[in-house]
Amino acid sequence: MAKQIIGTVTKYTGNEHRYLTGYTVRIIAVFKNAARDDFDPDEEDGYLNDDADIARSGGITADDRVEVLPWLEREGRYSFASSDPRAIDLECFSVISK
């Protein structure tokens, strides 16, 4: 069985998106290979929001970005606005080599 990625709640630990620093976030999708310099946003299967599709694509790598929703503590809900940090900037993927 594939590891659950979609819906995972973790912390943002990077510095690329400073406004996310310290936030708890929920993963809603993966942008496959979007952290690469040669990324083509029009490539088929580049946006994955199903764990089985993520597993078939080789899982999460340092070349991926993830779409996340930050938890808004004061409002008691996740934001409506998403962000796209590098996968390696999330605590749950910190063991992936850069």
N, C-alpha and C positions, 0 to 999 in steps of 0.2 A: 504494500500500500504506500502511496506517495505521501511525503511529509506535507502537513497542512501549512500553507503559506498565506493564502487569502483568509483574512480575518484575524491573523496573528497580531497581538498587541505587544509592543516593544517600545524601547526608548530610542530617540534620535541622539546619536553621540558624535556626529560630525560637526564641521564648522562651515561648510559650503552654504547651508541655509541657516544663517544665524538666528532668524526668528523662530526656528524649531528647537534651538538648543534647550535641552532639559525636558522637552515635551514627551509625553507618552503619545504614541501614534498607533493607528490601526492600518494594516496593509489591505488595500483594495484591488491592486493590480500590479503587474510587472511589465516594465518596458524592456523587452529583451534586447540586450547589446546597446542600450541607449547611452551608456557611459563611454562608449568607444568613439574615437575621433571620426571614424568612417561610418557612423550610424546613419541609416536611411530610414527616416520616419514613415515612408510610404511602403516599406517592406511588409509583405504579408506575414501574419503571425507575430508581429512586433509587440502587440498589446495583448497581454494574457491575464485573464481574470478567473481562471479555473485551475485548480491544483493539478488535475490530470494533464492539462496542456503544458503547465510549467514543468512537470516531471518529464514529459515527452520531449521538451525542448532542451533538456539537460540540467534542469534545476537552476538554482540561483548561482550566479557567478559574479566576480568583481566587475564584469563588463555591463551589468544590469543596473537599471534604476527601478525604483518601486514607487507606486502611487500610494500616498498615505494621507490619512485624515488625522490632524492633531486633536487630542482631547482638550476641551476647554473646561478647565476645572471650575471656574466661576459660574459657568452656565450649565454644568453637569451633562455635557453632551459633546459629541465629536463635531468638528467644524464642517461647514458645507463646502469650504474651499480646500482643495487638495494640493499637495506638493509632490515633487518628484526627486527625492534625494537618491544618491547612490546607495545600492544595497549594502555595501560595506560600511556605510555610516549609520546603520541600525544595529543596536546591541545584539539582536538575535542572529545577525550574520557577521559579527565581528571576527570570527575565526576564518573567514574566507580571505585568502591571500590576495594582496593588491597587485 
